[in-house]
Amino acid sequence: MTHDLISLTIIMAVAVICPVIAERIPGKPIPQTVLLLAFGAILGPHVLNRIWLTDATDLLSELGLAFLFLLAGYEIEPKQLGGHQGRVGLLTWAVTLAIAWLLVFLVPFFAHHDMNGAAAVITLTTTALGTLMPILKERALEDTPVGDAIISYGTWGELGPVLAMAVLLSTRSGWQTMLVLGLFTTICIAAALAPHIARRAGGWLYRFFTANANTSSQTLMRLTVLLLIALITISRLFDLDAVLGAFAAGFILRIVMPKGVETLETKLEGVAYGFLIPVFFVVSGASIDVHAVAGNPLLLVVFIIMLILVRAVPVFVATTLDAKKSPLDLMDRLTVAAYCTTALPVIVAVTSVAVGAGTMQEDTASTLVAAGAVSVFLMPLIAGVTGRIRKRQAATPRI
């Protein structure tokens, strides 16, 4: 217990310090997420050994990952999935999956570096939408053509890998996996319909929950946390990854409250970004074996290059081909492609599953997580540069 408390104290001290450091760096080029990971790696068991990875810190980290995907699922507009840009985003993700599959299974380099399975394929197709949302808010990109495109492509870049994990990394046969996913979907549909049924039926219980949403009972907040924990638990009972349950909880929340509830969103973000999500990033950094990463720098560099080729290039091509219906100029397309190549949470989840199943070595997992951390720094940095060039071009009068 003492070790748990010491570790948590250090983690929260890092969580307080990182945004201060990020703010003081001219131009704010480094997201605080990168600093959280870096401090975690330095203070973790592989370097200074001041943060211990115990069952307690692992549980808090899992909850942080769950809240990250809850908020990511909540950001998704159901209409966007079926809209034009949503369909293009799905097709683009399918193309990235096919390209990643060909590269991983046909290029000998990946087999030589313990990356010849479905887990490696999935890690190359992801977009960290939950990680991107705070960055998009800070840079005032929400509700802009660029921001809408990032969310449309990024939605499938996060949802696609989550579903692929459930299907491709399952130890069951194909029909058993489909049966379990069908049962899980049925439970999610029931959870989404329950509030609508309760609203129509009325009754004292419904009135009690709505009337006490902002009292000490915090009924809506408690119901949301219950939904999250319940779906994570069901995911684990069905031998699915907890990420699927967390993402589903956020998506259900958006269906139940299509226009959102500002007070609930504020509370969720307070718990998530104020406590649990920083714990997740620091613990993820602490789990990186820095010596293993330093011992295999080629894999780190090649993986980042592959992320750009597999994810950024198809997104850029898709936005170019879709210019008539979703017009974006060159710099805007480059900005969207760069943001959509930001990866990390799904990489952490996928590599954890692969290591647990014995299909990937811990050294390789550490390198891929480190590469994901680099992408969180590098891709928003590149996107920021292209965004500033676009603004300068717009401000320059045409002759």
C-alpha positions, 0 to 999 in steps of 0.5 A: 500500500505504501508503494502504491501511494508513493507511486501515485503521489509521484504520478500526480506530481508529474501530472501537475508539472507537465502542463506548466512545462508545456505552456512555458515552451515557446510555441507550445510544440510539445503536447503535455501527453508527450511529457507525461510519457517521457516523465513516466519512462524516466521515473519508471522501473527501467530507469530511475525506478521511482514509479512502481507498476503495482496492481493498484497503479495498473488498475488506475491506468486501465480506468484512465484508458477506459475514460479516454475511450469513453470520451472518444466514443462520446465525441462520435456523432452517429450521423457522421458514421453514415454520412458521406465523409464517414463512408469515405473514412471507413473506406480509407481505413479499410485501405490502410488495413489492406496496405498494413497487412501486405507490408507486415506479411510480405516485407521480411523486415517485420518478421525479423523484428517480431512483427509478423502478426495481426497485432502489428497490422492493427497498430499501423492503422490507428488514429488516437482520436481521444488523444487528439480531441484536447489538441483540436480544442486548444488549436480551435479546430473544432467545428471547422472543415479541417476539424470535421475531416479529422474527426470523420477519418479519425473516428474510423481510425479509432473504431476500426482498430477496436473492432479489429482487435475483437475479431483478429486477436480473438483466441476463439474460432470465427463463428464463436467470435461473431456470436460473442460480438453479436451478444455484446452488441445486443447488450449495448443496444439494450443499454442504449434503449433503456433510458428512452424507455424510462423517459417515455414511461416517466415514473418517480425513479426517472424523475429522481435521477434527472432531478438529482443529476447536480446534487450530492447524489450525482445520479447521471455521473454515477449512471455513466460510470456504472455503464462504463464499468459494466461494459468493461466487465462484460467485455472481459467476461466475454474475453474481449478487450476492455477498450471495446466496452469503454468505446461502446459506453461512450457511443451509447452515451452520445446516442442517449444524449445526442445534444450533450449535457454540458454539466455531465461533460464537465464532470467527466472531463474533470475526472478523466483529464484531472486524474485518470487519463494522466495516470494512464499516460504516465504508467504507459511511459513507465512500462516502456523499456528504454534500454530495449528501445535504445537497443533497437532504434531501427524498428522505432524509425521504420515503424514511424515511417510505416505509420506515415505511409500506411495511415497519412498517405491514404488519408491525404489521397482520400481528401484529394479525391473527395475534393468536390464534396469536401473541398480542402486545399493542399495544406489543409489536406496535409494537416488532416493527414498528419493529425490522423497519423497520431497514434498511441492508446490503441497501440498500448492496448494491442501490444498488451494483448499480444504480449499477454497472448505470447505473440509479441515480445515485451521489447518489441511492444516497448518499441512500438509504444515508444513510436506511438509516443513519438507520433503524438509529438511529431504529427501534431507538430507537423500539423501545426506547421502546415496549419500556420502555413495555411493561415499565412497563405490565407492572410496574404492578399492575392494580386 
